[in-house]
Amino acid sequence: MAENKKNMTNENGEDGIIVLTNDLGEDVEFFFLDCIELRGEEYIVLIENNDEANQVVILKIESVDDEHENYVGIDDEDLLMEVFDLFKERNKDTFGFEE
């Protein structure tokens, strides 16, 4: 869905809201859930910031420079599941996951 970081509400992301621009050029608010490191790569786990959201979005973090990064979609289903499994394990006490 979203590919590039559009805006972070504060420099430290303390409130957890990240605004990304989707493929249609529309801004979409997401709530930051976690950052997962796997085999030297970092992945951000987000959920859309609305009451109806029930699925997370996992994007690969690619550094542009010291202050900017891009979030890129992942096509590899096995990699997505591996990152999601790590996310579930790290957050099992915070979220109720359905099996």
DRENPA-158849 format. One record per residue: residue number from 1; z, y, x of N, C-alpha, C, CB in turn; residue in one letter. Coordinates in steps of 0.2 Angstrom, whole numbers, plus 5000, padded with zeros to 4 digits. Glycine has a CB too. Layout:
residues N
{node NUM,{Z,Y,X},{Z,Y,X},{Z,Y,X},{Z,Y,X},A};
...
***
This chain:
residues 99
{node 1,{5000,4994,5004},{5000,5000,5000},{5000,5006,5004},{5006,5000,4995},M};
{node 2,{5006,5008,5006},{5006,5015,5010},{5005,5013,5018},{5013,5018,5009},A};
{node 3,{5002,5018,5021},{5000,5017,5028},{5003,5022,5032},{4993,5017,5028},E};
{node 4,{5004,5028,5030},{5006,5033,5035},{5013,5037,5032},{5001,5038,5036},N};
{node 5,{5017,5038,5037},{5023,5042,5035},{5021,5049,5033},{5028,5042,5041},K};
{node 6,{5023,5051,5027},{5021,5057,5025},{5027,5062,5026},{5019,5057,5017},K};
{node 7,{5033,5060,5025},{5038,5065,5025},{5045,5061,5025},{5038,5070,5019},N};
{node 8,{5050,5063,5029},{5056,5060,5028},{5061,5066,5026},{5059,5057,5035},M};
{node 9,{5065,5065,5021},{5069,5070,5018},{5073,5074,5023},{5073,5068,5012},T};
{node 10,{5076,5070,5028},{5079,5074,5033},{5078,5070,5040},{5087,5074,5032},N};
{node 11,{5079,5074,5045},{5077,5071,5052},{5080,5064,5053},{5078,5076,5057},E};
{node 12,{5086,5063,5051},{5089,5057,5053},{5088,5052,5047},{5097,5058,5054},N};
{node 13,{5085,5053,5042},{5084,5049,5036},{5090,5046,5033},{5080,5043,5039},G};
{node 14,{5096,5051,5033},{5102,5049,5031},{5102,5047,5023},{5107,5054,5032},E};
{node 15,{5098,5050,5019},{5098,5049,5012},{5094,5043,5011},{5096,5055,5008},D};
{node 16,{5090,5041,5015},{5086,5034,5014},{5080,5035,5011},{5090,5030,5011},G};
{node 17,{5078,5041,5009},{5071,5042,5005},{5066,5044,5010},{5072,5048,5000},I};
{node 18,{5060,5040,5010},{5054,5041,5014},{5049,5042,5009},{5053,5035,5019},I};
{node 19,{5045,5047,5010},{5039,5048,5006},{5032,5046,5010},{5038,5055,5004},V};
{node 20,{5029,5041,5007},{5023,5038,5010},{5017,5040,5006},{5023,5031,5011},L};
{node 21,{5011,5041,5009},{5005,5042,5005},{5001,5036,5004},{5000,5047,5009},T};
{node 22,{4999,5034,4998},{4996,5028,4997},{4988,5029,4998},{4997,5025,4990},N};
{node 23,{4984,5023,4997},{4977,5023,4998},{4973,5028,4994},{4974,5017,4998},D};
{node 24,{4976,5030,4988},{4973,5035,4984},{4975,5042,4985},{4975,5033,4977},L};
{node 25,{4979,5043,4991},{4981,5050,4992},{4987,5052,4988},{4976,5055,4991},G};
{node 26,{4991,5048,4985},{4996,5050,4981},{5003,5048,4985},{4997,5046,4974},E};
{node 27,{5008,5053,4984},{5014,5052,4988},{5018,5048,4983},{5017,5059,4989},D};
{node 28,{5022,5043,4987},{5026,5038,4983},{5033,5038,4987},{5023,5031,4983},V};
{node 29,{5038,5039,4983},{5045,5039,4986},{5047,5031,4987},{5050,5043,4982},E};
{node 30,{5050,5030,4993},{5053,5023,4994},{5060,5025,4997},{5049,5019,4999},F};
{node 31,{5064,5020,4996},{5071,5020,4998},{5071,5015,5004},{5076,5017,4993},F};
{node 32,{5074,5017,5010},{5074,5013,5016},{5080,5008,5015},{5076,5017,5022},F};
{node 33,{5078,5001,5016},{5083,4996,5016},{5085,4993,5023},{5080,4990,5012},L};
{node 34,{5080,4993,5027},{5082,4990,5034},{5076,4991,5039},{5084,4982,5033},D};
{node 35,{5078,4990,5045},{5073,4990,5050},{5074,4983,5054},{5073,4996,5055},C};
{node 36,{5069,4979,5054},{5069,4972,5057},{5065,4972,5063},{5067,4967,5052},I};
{node 37,{5068,4969,5069},{5065,4968,5075},{5063,4961,5076},{5069,4971,5081},E};
{node 38,{5057,4959,5077},{5055,4952,5078},{5049,4952,5083},{5052,4950,5071},L};
{node 39,{5051,4948,5088},{5046,4947,5094},{5044,4954,5097},{5040,4943,5092},R};
{node 40,{5048,4958,5098},{5047,4965,5101},{5043,4970,5097},{5042,4963,5107},G};
{node 41,{5042,4968,5090},{5039,4973,5086},{5044,4975,5080},{5033,4970,5082},E};
{node 42,{5044,4981,5077},{5048,4983,5072},{5045,4984,5066},{5051,4990,5074},E};
{node 43,{5049,4982,5060},{5046,4982,5054},{5051,4985,5049},{5045,4975,5051},Y};
{node 44,{5048,4989,5045},{5053,4993,5040},{5052,4990,5033},{5051,5001,5040},I};
{node 45,{5058,4989,5030},{5059,4986,5024},{5061,4992,5019},{5064,4980,5023},V};
{node 46,{5056,4992,5014},{5057,4998,5009},{5057,4995,5002},{5052,5003,5010},L};
{node 47,{5059,4999,4997},{5058,4998,4990},{5057,5004,4986},{5065,4994,4986},I};
{node 48,{5052,5004,4982},{5050,5010,4978},{5056,5013,4975},{5044,5009,4973},E};
{node 49,{5057,5019,4975},{5062,5023,4973},{5062,5024,4965},{5063,5030,4976},N};
{node 50,{5062,5019,4961},{5062,5020,4954},{5066,5014,4951},{5055,5020,4951},N};
{node 51,{5068,5015,4945},{5072,5010,4942},{5069,5003,4940},{5075,5012,4935},D};
{node 52,{5062,5003,4940},{5059,4997,4938},{5056,4993,4945},{5052,4999,4935},E};
{node 53,{5058,4995,4951},{5055,4992,4957},{5059,4985,4958},{5056,4996,4963},A};
{node 54,{5056,4980,4959},{5059,4974,4960},{5057,4970,4966},{5059,4969,4954},N};
{node 55,{5052,4973,4970},{5049,4970,4976},{5050,4974,4982},{5042,4967,4975},Q};
{node 56,{5051,4972,4988},{5052,4976,4994},{5045,4976,4996},{5056,4973,4999},V};
{node 57,{5044,4981,5001},{5038,4982,5004},{5039,4982,5012},{5034,4989,5003},V};
{node 58,{5036,4978,5015},{5037,4977,5023},{5031,4980,5026},{5038,4970,5024},I};
{node 59,{5032,4985,5031},{5027,4988,5035},{5029,4987,5042},{5026,4995,5032},L};
{node 60,{5024,4987,5046},{5025,4987,5053},{5025,4994,5056},{5019,4983,5057},K};
{node 61,{5030,4995,5060},{5031,5002,5063},{5026,5003,5069},{5038,5004,5064},I};
{node 62,{5022,5008,5070},{5018,5009,5076},{5020,5016,5078},{5010,5008,5074},E};
{node 63,{5022,5017,5084},{5024,5023,5087},{5018,5027,5088},{5028,5023,5093},S};
{node 64,{5017,5033,5086},{5012,5038,5088},{5014,5042,5094},{5010,5043,5082},V};
{node 65,{5020,5045,5094},{5023,5048,5100},{5030,5048,5099},{5020,5055,5100},D};
{node 66,{5034,5052,5103},{5041,5052,5102},{5044,5054,5096},{5044,5056,5108},D};
{node 67,{5040,5058,5092},{5043,5060,5085},{5039,5058,5079},{5042,5068,5085},E};
{node 68,{5034,5054,5080},{5030,5052,5074},{5029,5044,5075},{5023,5056,5074},H};
{node 69,{5028,5041,5069},{5026,5034,5069},{5022,5033,5062},{5032,5030,5068},E};
{node 70,{5018,5028,5063},{5014,5026,5057},{5017,5019,5054},{5007,5025,5059},N};
{node 71,{5016,5018,5048},{5018,5012,5045},{5012,5009,5042},{5024,5013,5039},Y};
{node 72,{5011,5002,5044},{5005,4999,5043},{5006,4993,5039},{5001,4997,5050},V};
{node 73,{5002,4991,5034},{5002,4985,5030},{5001,4979,5035},{4997,4985,5025},G};
{node 74,{5004,4973,5033},{5003,4967,5036},{4999,4962,5032},{5011,4964,5038},I};
{node 75,{4994,4959,5035},{4990,4954,5031},{4992,4947,5032},{4983,4955,5034},D};
{node 76,{4996,4946,5037},{4998,4939,5039},{5004,4937,5034},{5000,4939,5046},D};
{node 77,{5003,4933,5030},{5008,4930,5025},{5014,4927,5028},{5005,4926,5020},E};
{node 78,{5013,4923,5034},{5018,4920,5037},{5023,4925,5041},{5015,4915,5042},D};
{node 79,{5020,4930,5044},{5024,4935,5047},{5028,4939,5042},{5019,4940,5051},L};
{node 80,{5025,4940,5036},{5029,4944,5031},{5035,4940,5028},{5024,4945,5025},L};
{node 81,{5034,4933,5027},{5039,4929,5025},{5044,4928,5031},{5036,4922,5023},M};
{node 82,{5042,4928,5037},{5047,4928,5042},{5052,4934,5043},{5044,4927,5049},E};
{node 83,{5048,4940,5042},{5052,4946,5042},{5057,4947,5036},{5047,4952,5042},V};
{node 84,{5054,4944,5030},{5058,4945,5024},{5064,4940,5024},{5054,4943,5018},F};
{node 85,{5063,4934,5027},{5069,4929,5028},{5074,4932,5033},{5066,4923,5031},D};
{node 86,{5072,4936,5038},{5077,4939,5042},{5081,4945,5038},{5074,4942,5048},L};
{node 87,{5077,4948,5034},{5080,4954,5030},{5085,4950,5025},{5074,4957,5026},F};
{node 88,{5083,4945,5022},{5088,4942,5017},{5094,4939,5021},{5084,4936,5014},K};
{node 89,{5093,4936,5027},{5099,4934,5030},{5104,4940,5032},{5097,4930,5037},E};
{node 90,{5101,4945,5035},{5105,4951,5037},{5108,4954,5031},{5101,4956,5041},R};
{node 91,{5105,4954,5025},{5108,4958,5019},{5110,4953,5014},{5102,4962,5017},N};
{node 92,{5112,4947,5015},{5114,4942,5010},{5120,4945,5006},{5115,4936,5013},K};
{node 93,{5125,4948,5010},{5131,4951,5007},{5130,4957,5003},{5136,4952,5012},D};
{node 94,{5124,4960,5004},{5123,4967,5000},{5119,4966,4994},{5119,4972,5005},T};
{node 95,{5114,4962,4994},{5109,4961,4989},{5109,4954,4986},{5102,4962,4991},F};
{node 96,{5108,4953,4979},{5108,4947,4976},{5101,4944,4976},{5110,4947,4969},G};
{node 97,{5099,4940,4981},{5092,4937,4981},{5091,4931,4977},{5091,4935,4988},F};
{node 98,{5086,4931,4973},{5084,4925,4969},{5081,4920,4973},{5080,4927,4963},E};
{node 99,{5082,4914,4972},{5079,4908,4976},{5073,4905,4972},{5084,4903,4978},E};
***
